[in-house]
Amino acid sequence: MTGPEERPERTTSQERIMLEQGRRRAEERELDSRMDKQILVAGVGNAWLGDDGFGGAVIKGLEARDLPAGVKVQDFGSGGLDLAYEVMRGYHALLLIDVSKQGGEPGTLYVIEPDPDEIAGGIEDGEVLSPHGMDPATVLRFVKAVHGWPGKVVVVACEPADVEEMALKLTPEVQAVVEKAVDLVLEQLQLLQSDEAYQSGGS
């Protein structure tokens, strides 16, 4: 005597929906991994103050090079608020180019990766944000405060010789490393194009 005929289990509507959602999420992850990373390369600094124009000079050098797909380069000058709003458009990464006094010899290049957890607070109540008075640190505080922090932030910086005296050209020490800085930015862009750069512990 044979037992009751076994029938294949039927997939419920809810299970089918869950399976479909899982399939779509997998497809989206695969598509995202193949997409070009959207990266903003931003030069900042006042070109009227000597070496403070370093960021703009490097941007000009980048504009003459072949750039990876998905990369936007722009000289924001001293328009920090414009930069903050642009960052909030949604990028995988932000690469800032600026001068930074780290105590090295003028013309020394640095690659700095700010930790969002170490960016102090947000924007204080009543704090006035001038479109022409936001330095990169304030830009990052603003972006963090409005939850617009990109997946990765990297700063390529140069030790300045002079950012106090009004001058429309870079000092010889800084001018001499502009092309080297362009190459360094391109190296960083290559790293930022990889998925590994956005994983915990990636560099």
N, C-alpha and C positions, 0 to 999 in steps of 0.2 A: 504494500500500500504506500503510495507516494504521498508526501506531505503537501501542504498548500504551495501553490506556485509562487515562487519568489518574484516580486516585481521590483524593477529598478526604482531607487528612490528619486522622487521628483524634486527638482530645484524650485524652491518657493520664489515668489516675485521679489521678496526682500533680498534673498540670496543672490538672485540674478542681478539686482541693482548693485549690491555690494561688489560682486565680481566685475561688473562693468566699470564701477568707480575705480576699483583697483587697477584694472587694465589701463584706464585713461591716465591715472596718476603715473603709472610706469612709463607710458608713452610720453607724458609731459616731462618726466625726469630725463628720459633719453633725449628728447628734443632740446631741452634746456642745456644738456651737456654738450650738444653739438652746435649750439648757437654761439655766435661771436659774443664775447664779453663786451658789454657796453662800459667804456672807461672814459672818464673825463680827465683830461690833462690841463691843469689850470696854472697859468703863470700869474703871480701876484707881486705887487710892489709898485712904488712910485718911481717912474722913470726920470723924474726931475731931481731925484736925490741919489745920484751916482750909482753905487752898487745895488741900491734897492731896485734898480731896473733889471737885475739879473734874470728874474722870471720871464719878463717880456722878451729878453734877448734869446733865451733858450727856446721859447715858443717860436720865434722867427726861424731859428735853426731847424726846429722840428717840421715846420711847414714846408721846408725844402726837401724833406726826406719822404720815403715811402713808409706810410704808417699802416699798422694792422687794421683790418676791418673792424668797425665798431668803436674806433677811437676818435674822440673829439678833442681838438686842442684849441685853447682860447686864452688870450691875454686879458685878464680881468683888471689889470692895473691895481688901483686902490679901491675898486668897486666891490668891497667885500659882501655887501648885501646882495648884489647881483649874483655873485658866486654862490652864496647860500641858497638862493632860490633855484639856481641851475642844478645844484647838487640834489635838491629835493625832487627833481624831475624823475629820478630813479636811475641810478647807475650801479653796476656791479662793483666798481672801484673808483676812487678819486685819487689822482696823483697830483700833488701840489708841488710847485717849483717856486722857491723863495730863498732869501738869504736868512742865515741863522747864526747868531753869535754863540759859538760853542767853545771858544777859547783856543782854536787852532790857528794855523798860519792863514793869512788871507789867500783865498783861492782853494782852500781845502773843501772837498765835496763830502757830503754826508747823505746817507739813506736812513731816514727815520720812519718808524712805523708807530704812530700814536695808538695807545690802548684806550678804547672808548671808556673803560672803567676808570681811567685816570684823568679823564677830561673833567675838570672841576665843575660841578653843579650844572645849572642851566643858565637862563637869562633872568637876572634879578628883576623883581617887580619895579616898574618905573625906569628901568635902564633904557636909555636912548640909544637906538641903533642907527648910526649914520650910514648912509649908502657909501660914503667915501671914508669912513673911519673905522672899519672893521678889519682887524688883522686876522691872519689865519686861525689863531687860537680862538678868537671870538666867533669866527665863522663856524668852527667845529663845535663850540658850545651851543650855538644857535641851532645847528643841524641836529645835534643830539637832543636838544630840548624839545624839538618838534618831531622827534622820532623819524628823522630822515637820514640817519647814519647809513652810508653805503656798506656793502659787504667787506670792503677793504679800503684803508686809507694809507697812502705812502707819501712821504715828503722827501723830495730830492732838494737838498739845501746846499748853499755855498757860504763859507766864512767870508764876510765882507771886510774890505779895508776901510771904506768910508760910506756911511749912509746919512751923514749929518749935513754936509755941505751941499748946496744946490749945484748940481752938475748934470749935464745931459748925456754923459758917457760913463762907462764903467772904468774903474781903475785898471791899470795894466794887469795886476795880479788876477783879477776876476775875469777880465776879458779873455785872458789866456786860457781859461778852462771852460769857456762856453761850449765849444764843440765836444769836449770831453763830457760835459754835462748832458749834451744831446745824446751821445752814445749811451750814457748811463741810464737816461730815461728810457731809451729804446730797449735796453736790457731788462729794465723793470717791467715794461709793457709786455715783453715776451713771457715773463714770469706770471703776470696778472692775467694772461690769456689762458692759463692752465687751471683746471678745477682744483688741483692740489693747493693752490695759493689761498683758497677760501676755506680749506679744512682746518680744524683745530691744530695749531702748531705749524701751519704752512707759512712760508716766508716768501 
